[in-house]
Amino acid sequence: MNFDCKNTIIRHRIFKKCYKEIAKEETNRIFCRHDMGHFLDVARLMMILNVKEDLKISDDMIYATALLHDIGRHIQYRQGIGHEISSAQIAPLILDDCDFTVEEKNQIIEAILKHRDSKTSEEKNLNGLLYRADKMSRTCFCCQVEPICNWKDEKKNLKLKY
């Protein structure tokens, strides 16, 4: 693919609008934020896992999935709709301006929908890759507010792997 998908996404008016709304909703959030650092951490961890697991998923598919997996977070804050659902509803509006096939768009949307489903954790595909990278991206091991986080220890990422 000779198309700059990741830059099309981050410059997309819908992406920018949603990103701004997430930032507004998370202004006073002390726990994990859903900002560009998180999106890029997820993408780069997906890239590492993709190579280590020899999955051969394209860089564009990985970056598109990582950049869009939490893009509906502001809707969850405002309306209580799971962000995997709202993100999967927003993603096609952005992906339509990228050079993906219908099948590739469907794979990205499926991965976004399943990124909170622990049953996908061991899948050797885009779904599992996103799930694992998203969980690994949390820096609980050095977080200043980890002691007051209400997540159970087994859900926290207390070890640095990559």
Residue frames relative to the residue before (quaternion, step in Angstrom):
aa qw qx qy qz dx dy dz
M 1.0000 0.0000 0.0000 0.0000 0.00 0.00 0.00
N 0.1430 -0.8006 0.5796 0.0520 3.57 -0.72 1.05
F 0.4789 0.6333 -0.4343 0.4254 3.54 0.84 1.02
D 0.3730 -0.7464 0.5071 0.2159 3.59 -0.89 0.89
C 0.1582 -0.8572 0.4875 0.0498 3.52 0.49 1.31
K 0.6922 0.4983 -0.3069 0.4223 3.60 0.72 -1.02
N 0.6925 0.4555 -0.2877 0.4798 3.59 0.99 -0.74
T 0.5647 0.5523 -0.3806 0.4809 3.58 1.18 -0.47
I 0.6672 0.5059 -0.3007 0.4565 3.58 0.95 -0.89
I 0.7342 0.4359 -0.2739 0.4426 3.62 0.66 -1.00
R 0.6821 0.4497 -0.2890 0.4990 3.60 1.22 -0.33
H 0.4746 0.7000 -0.4220 0.3267 3.57 1.30 -0.24
R 0.5392 -0.6558 0.4223 0.3174 3.60 -0.87 0.94
I 0.6559 0.4960 -0.3219 0.4692 3.62 0.97 -0.74
F 0.6263 0.5231 -0.3349 0.4712 3.60 0.96 -0.81
K 0.6731 0.5041 -0.2975 0.4519 3.58 0.84 -1.01
K 0.6529 0.5135 -0.3143 0.4596 3.59 0.94 -0.87
C 0.6797 0.4794 -0.2895 0.4736 3.60 0.85 -0.94
Y 0.6336 0.5404 -0.3245 0.4485 3.58 0.97 -0.89
K 0.6497 0.5123 -0.2994 0.4751 3.57 1.00 -0.87
E 0.6601 0.5078 -0.2995 0.4656 3.59 1.00 -0.82
I 0.6175 0.5231 -0.3419 0.4777 3.59 1.04 -0.72
A 0.6492 0.5215 -0.3131 0.4566 3.58 0.91 -0.94
K 0.6367 0.5275 -0.3201 0.4625 3.57 1.00 -0.83
E 0.6901 0.4822 -0.2730 0.4656 3.59 0.91 -0.92
E 0.7479 0.3959 -0.2107 0.4894 3.59 1.10 -0.64
T 0.2596 0.8073 -0.4975 0.1827 3.59 1.25 0.25
N 0.8010 0.2619 -0.1251 0.5236 3.59 0.85 -0.91
R 0.4058 0.7188 -0.4703 0.3120 3.59 1.26 0.23
I 0.2307 -0.7913 0.5525 0.1239 3.59 -0.79 1.00
F 0.6589 0.4855 -0.3084 0.4849 3.57 1.22 -0.37
C 0.8261 -0.2398 0.1542 0.4860 3.60 -1.31 -0.06
R 0.2120 -0.7762 0.5852 0.1001 3.54 -0.85 1.03
H 0.3490 -0.7192 0.5699 0.1903 3.51 -1.27 0.51
D 0.2532 0.7729 -0.5156 0.2696 3.49 0.52 1.33
M 0.7544 -0.3747 0.2624 0.4708 3.57 -1.29 -0.08
G 0.5801 0.5728 -0.3773 0.4394 3.59 1.07 -0.60
H 0.6712 0.4829 -0.2945 0.4792 3.57 0.92 -0.91
F 0.6546 0.5192 -0.3239 0.4439 3.60 0.84 -0.95
L 0.7107 0.4496 -0.2617 0.4736 3.59 0.90 -0.93
D 0.5838 0.5471 -0.3761 0.4672 3.61 1.08 -0.60
V 0.6541 0.5042 -0.3099 0.4711 3.57 0.93 -0.91
A 0.6602 0.5119 -0.3162 0.4496 3.60 0.86 -0.93
R 0.7126 0.4636 -0.2714 0.4512 3.56 0.81 -0.97
L 0.6198 0.5040 -0.3430 0.4941 3.58 1.09 -0.59
M 0.6123 0.5311 -0.3462 0.4724 3.59 1.05 -0.71
M 0.6340 0.5287 -0.3299 0.4579 3.59 1.00 -0.81
I 0.6529 0.5079 -0.3123 0.4672 3.60 0.93 -0.88
L 0.6870 0.4809 -0.2831 0.4654 3.57 0.82 -1.01
N 0.6062 0.5695 -0.3426 0.4368 3.57 1.04 -0.80
V 0.6807 0.4610 -0.2800 0.4957 3.59 0.96 -0.88
K 0.6828 0.5046 -0.2968 0.4371 3.59 0.79 -1.02
E 0.7466 0.3795 -0.2060 0.5061 3.58 1.03 -0.82
D 0.3556 -0.7760 0.4543 0.2547 3.59 1.34 0.05
L 0.2442 0.8114 -0.4925 0.1987 3.57 0.94 0.95
K 0.2600 -0.8203 0.4757 0.1823 3.58 1.25 -0.41
I 0.3160 0.7154 -0.5427 0.3063 3.57 1.00 0.87
S 0.5161 -0.6784 0.4241 0.3059 3.59 -0.86 0.93
D 0.6176 -0.5535 0.4229 0.3653 3.53 -1.22 0.64
D 0.6480 0.5317 -0.3214 0.4405 3.59 0.96 -0.84
M 0.6412 0.5085 -0.3232 0.4753 3.59 0.98 -0.81
I 0.6564 0.5161 -0.3068 0.4567 3.57 0.96 -0.88
Y 0.7048 0.4584 -0.2831 0.4614 3.59 0.75 -0.99
A 0.6314 0.5264 -0.3435 0.4542 3.61 0.94 -0.78
T 0.6697 0.5018 -0.2941 0.4618 3.57 0.90 -0.93
A 0.6846 0.4886 -0.2858 0.4592 3.58 0.86 -0.94
L 0.6821 0.4963 -0.2950 0.4489 3.59 0.89 -0.89
L 0.7694 0.3892 -0.1906 0.4693 3.58 1.05 -0.73
H 0.5006 0.7147 -0.4166 0.2551 3.62 1.15 -0.36
D 0.7806 0.2651 -0.1558 0.5441 3.64 1.10 -0.55
I 0.3597 0.7917 -0.4520 0.1989 3.61 1.23 0.12
G 0.6817 0.4583 -0.2898 0.4913 3.61 1.23 -0.25
R 0.2726 0.8104 -0.4817 0.1920 3.59 1.28 0.25
H 0.6420 0.5432 -0.3311 0.4279 3.61 0.93 -0.84
I 0.6259 0.5279 -0.3354 0.4659 3.59 1.09 -0.64
Q 0.6079 0.5339 -0.3527 0.4702 3.58 1.05 -0.70
Y 0.6608 0.5097 -0.3101 0.4553 3.58 0.90 -0.89
R 0.7561 0.4217 -0.2078 0.4553 3.58 0.89 -0.92
Q 0.8265 0.2306 -0.0853 0.5063 3.58 0.94 -0.85
G 0.4818 -0.6993 0.4173 0.3235 3.58 1.26 -0.10
I 0.4613 0.6516 -0.4634 0.3846 3.59 1.26 0.25
G 0.5438 -0.6304 0.4369 0.3407 3.59 -0.83 0.94
H 0.4889 -0.7015 0.4268 0.2943 3.57 -0.81 0.95
E 0.5504 0.5813 -0.4140 0.4333 3.61 1.17 -0.31
I 0.6594 0.4912 -0.2975 0.4852 3.58 1.09 -0.72
S 0.6964 0.4577 -0.2875 0.4721 3.59 0.79 -0.97
S 0.6344 0.5187 -0.3367 0.4639 3.62 1.01 -0.70
A 0.6611 0.4991 -0.2995 0.4735 3.59 1.02 -0.80
Q 0.6350 0.5051 -0.3318 0.4812 3.61 1.18 -0.42
I 0.6818 0.4755 -0.2767 0.4821 3.59 1.07 -0.74
A 0.5984 0.6342 -0.3548 0.3373 3.60 0.93 -0.92
P 0.6759 0.4967 -0.3397 0.4255 3.67 0.76 -0.83
L 0.6004 0.5710 -0.3558 0.4323 3.59 1.11 -0.63
I 0.6907 0.4313 -0.2518 0.5229 3.56 1.17 -0.63
L 0.6618 0.5295 -0.3011 0.4370 3.57 0.94 -0.91
D 0.5596 0.6122 -0.3864 0.4034 3.59 1.15 -0.50
D 0.6960 0.4400 -0.2688 0.4997 3.58 1.20 -0.45
C 0.6010 0.5154 -0.3621 0.4920 3.57 1.29 0.23
D 0.5385 -0.6494 0.4555 0.2841 3.53 -1.29 0.42
F 0.3319 0.7363 -0.5185 0.2808 3.58 0.74 1.09
T 0.4859 -0.6124 0.5266 0.3340 3.54 -1.21 0.51
V 0.6675 -0.4688 0.3782 0.4378 3.58 -1.28 0.21
E 0.6468 0.5268 -0.3158 0.4520 3.59 0.96 -0.85
E 0.6614 0.4974 -0.3105 0.4678 3.60 0.94 -0.84
K 0.6288 0.5194 -0.3322 0.4738 3.60 0.98 -0.80
N 0.6547 0.5138 -0.3110 0.4589 3.58 0.94 -0.86
Q 0.6398 0.5181 -0.3254 0.4651 3.60 1.02 -0.76
I 0.6413 0.5188 -0.3177 0.4677 3.59 0.98 -0.84
I 0.6776 0.4897 -0.2891 0.4663 3.57 0.87 -0.96
E 0.6320 0.5226 -0.3321 0.4660 3.60 0.99 -0.77
A 0.6509 0.5102 -0.3181 0.4635 3.60 0.94 -0.86
I 0.6340 0.5177 -0.3278 0.4718 3.59 1.00 -0.81
L 0.6673 0.5105 -0.3001 0.4517 3.59 0.89 -0.91
K 0.7643 0.3856 -0.1926 0.4796 3.59 1.02 -0.79
H 0.4638 0.7404 -0.4268 0.2338 3.61 1.19 -0.09
R 0.6881 0.4169 -0.2943 0.5159 3.60 1.25 -0.03
D 0.5620 0.6136 -0.3628 0.4196 3.57 1.33 -0.02
S 0.3706 -0.7714 0.4736 0.2079 3.59 -0.32 1.25
K 0.5505 0.6151 -0.4031 0.3951 3.63 1.16 -0.38
T 0.6657 0.4979 -0.3088 0.4622 3.61 1.18 -0.44
S 0.4105 0.7725 -0.4344 0.2147 3.59 1.25 -0.23
E 0.7697 0.3522 -0.1897 0.4975 3.60 0.97 -0.75
E 0.4333 0.7035 -0.4701 0.3104 3.61 1.23 -0.01
K 0.2958 -0.7482 0.5728 0.1570 3.56 -1.00 0.87
N 0.5374 0.5504 -0.4325 0.4704 3.53 0.60 1.27
L 0.7653 -0.3558 0.2522 0.4734 3.59 -1.27 -0.16
N 0.6038 0.5672 -0.3514 0.4361 3.61 1.04 -0.74
G 0.7188 0.4449 -0.2465 0.4740 3.56 0.76 -1.06
L 0.6101 0.5619 -0.3396 0.4435 3.54 1.05 -0.79
L 0.6768 0.4764 -0.2899 0.4805 3.60 0.87 -0.94
Y 0.6383 0.5334 -0.3350 0.4425 3.59 0.87 -0.89
R 0.7065 0.4715 -0.2714 0.4527 3.58 0.76 -1.05
A 0.6817 0.4901 -0.2925 0.4577 3.59 0.88 -0.92
D 0.6283 0.5386 -0.3360 0.4498 3.58 0.99 -0.81
K 0.6809 0.4714 -0.2883 0.4807 3.58 0.91 -0.88
M 0.6655 0.5089 -0.2997 0.4564 3.61 1.00 -0.83
S 0.6182 0.5959 -0.3431 0.3809 3.58 1.12 -0.62
R 0.5630 0.6002 -0.3920 0.4113 3.58 1.19 -0.37
T 0.2240 -0.7998 0.5470 0.1047 3.56 -0.79 1.01
C 0.0259 0.8384 -0.5393 0.0747 3.55 0.86 1.04
F 0.6110 0.6009 -0.3386 0.3884 3.59 1.07 -0.78
C 0.7952 0.2041 -0.1379 0.5541 3.62 1.15 -0.36
C 0.4041 0.7333 -0.4562 0.3014 3.58 1.26 0.31
Q 0.4837 -0.6925 0.4672 0.2611 3.56 -0.89 1.00
V 0.7611 0.3598 -0.2005 0.5011 3.60 1.08 -0.65
E 0.3021 0.7834 -0.4936 0.2267 3.60 1.25 0.23
P 0.6515 0.5321 -0.3499 0.4123 3.66 0.87 -0.75
I 0.7485 0.3573 -0.2315 0.5085 3.63 1.11 -0.48
C 0.4140 0.6907 -0.4780 0.3507 3.59 1.29 0.17
N 0.3790 -0.7596 0.4864 0.2067 3.57 -0.91 0.89
W 0.4365 0.6683 -0.4838 0.3588 3.60 1.22 0.21
K 0.5098 -0.6074 0.5095 0.3341 3.54 -1.16 0.62
D 0.6359 -0.5648 0.3687 0.3751 3.59 -1.10 0.69
E 0.6606 0.5205 -0.3248 0.4326 3.62 0.96 -0.75
K 0.6492 0.4907 -0.3158 0.4879 3.59 1.24 -0.32
K 0.6121 0.5645 -0.3378 0.4387 3.57 1.20 -0.51
N 0.3671 -0.6884 0.5788 0.2372 3.54 -1.20 0.60
L 0.0074 -0.8568 0.5124 -0.0570 3.56 0.02 1.32
K 0.7096 0.3590 -0.2478 0.5534 3.58 1.32 0.14
L 0.3688 -0.6929 0.5748 0.2313 3.54 -1.08 0.77
K 0.1241 -0.8024 0.5810 0.0565 3.57 -0.78 1.02
Y 0.8007 0.0239 0.0172 0.5984 3.60 0.85 -0.97
